[in-house]
Amino acid sequence: MREIRRADERYRTEGDGVMTRHSFSYGAHYDPDNIGFGPLIAINTETIDPAKGYDQHHHADVEIVTWVLEGALQHADSTGHRGVIRPGTAQRLSAGTGVQHTEQNASADEPLVFVQMMLRSSYDAEPEYVDAEVEPNGLTPVIGVHAPAELFVIRLAPGDSITVPASPKSLVHVTAGSIVLDDTKLTSGDEARLTDEPAYDLSAADDGGEALIWQLGSS
């Protein structure tokens, strides 16, 4: 079974200098038929104005994975980790029994865009922070999580293609350019959600493209 969700179908939330596009029910946007996909419960694309962001807030019992698309993200959390995350570095914060963190645009004059994803977590201990540098080359692992899930990134030049192995659930989230699934063209912000399907092929359209791919367990 396949479901295609387009970028303009994603829920939208606006605040002081921030705009979020949500793939799943989140905050004021509730759809009982769209609360998650396997263990994945949030894919939020955040656009943050210069010198703006999110003040300290709380999470527990989730894996929080962040992938910066543009700009620089200033991160600080109650584990003591703080720093600036830029494109090419993935960040994972396992909230465990509870964590406080802040997320700000590190620049006073450039916008920040990042994708933040959350999963139901099997981790039940003190919060844990990990980051990793990632250079996409084929189907490239991004960062490990405490959940029945694996995250990969692909970056395809025009004419390139790649095969994604079978998984109980697989989600393709396009972050730049265009990616083609069979004869369906997906552009930035579009998603394909596949359930109980065999391996499938992705190819790049004329402009090339990048996508995040979640290989997920069924629960």
Rosetta blueprint (number, residue, H / E / L):
1 M L
2 R E
3 E E
4 I E
5 R E
6 R L
7 A H
8 D H
9 E H
10 R L
11 Y E
12 R E
13 T E
14 E E
15 G L
16 D L
17 G L
18 V E
19 M E
20 T E
21 R E
22 H E
23 S L
24 F L
25 S L
26 Y E
27 G L
28 A L
29 H E
30 Y L
31 D L
32 P L
33 D L
34 N L
35 I L
36 G L
37 F E
38 G L
39 P L
40 L E
41 I E
42 A E
43 I E
44 N E
45 T E
46 E E
47 T E
48 I E
49 D L
50 P L
51 A L
52 K L
53 G E
54 Y E
55 D E
56 Q E
57 H E
58 H E
59 H E
60 A L
61 D L
62 V E
63 E E
64 I E
65 V E
66 T E
67 W E
68 V E
69 L E
70 E E
71 G L
72 A L
73 L E
74 Q E
75 H E
76 A E
77 D E
78 S L
79 T L
80 G L
81 H L
82 R E
83 G E
84 V E
85 I E
86 R L
87 P L
88 G L
89 T E
90 A E
91 Q E
92 R E
93 L E
94 S E
95 A L
96 G L
97 T L
98 G L
99 V E
100 Q E
101 H E
102 T E
103 E E
104 Q E
105 N E
106 A L
107 S L
108 A L
109 D L
110 E L
111 P L
112 L E
113 V E
114 F E
115 V E
116 Q E
117 M E
118 M E
119 L E
120 R E
121 S L
122 S L
123 Y L
124 D L
125 A L
126 E L
127 P L
128 E E
129 Y E
130 V E
131 D E
132 A E
133 E E
134 V L
135 E L
136 P L
137 N L
138 G L
139 L L
140 T E
141 P E
142 V L
143 I L
144 G L
145 V L
146 H L
147 A L
148 P L
149 A E
150 E E
151 L E
152 F E
153 V E
154 I E
155 R E
156 L E
157 A L
158 P L
159 G L
160 D L
161 S E
162 I E
163 T E
164 V E
165 P L
166 A L
167 S E
168 P E
169 K E
170 S E
171 L E
172 V E
173 H E
174 V E
175 T E
176 A E
177 G E
178 S E
179 I E
180 V E
181 L E
182 D L
183 D L
184 T E
185 K E
186 L E
187 T E
188 S L
189 G L
190 D L
191 E E
192 A E
193 R E
194 L E
195 T E
196 D E
197 E E
198 P L
199 A L
200 Y E
201 D E
202 L E
203 S E
204 A E
205 A E
206 D E
207 D E
208 G E
209 G E
210 E E
211 A E
212 L E
213 I E
214 W E
215 Q E
216 L E
217 G L
218 S L
219 S L
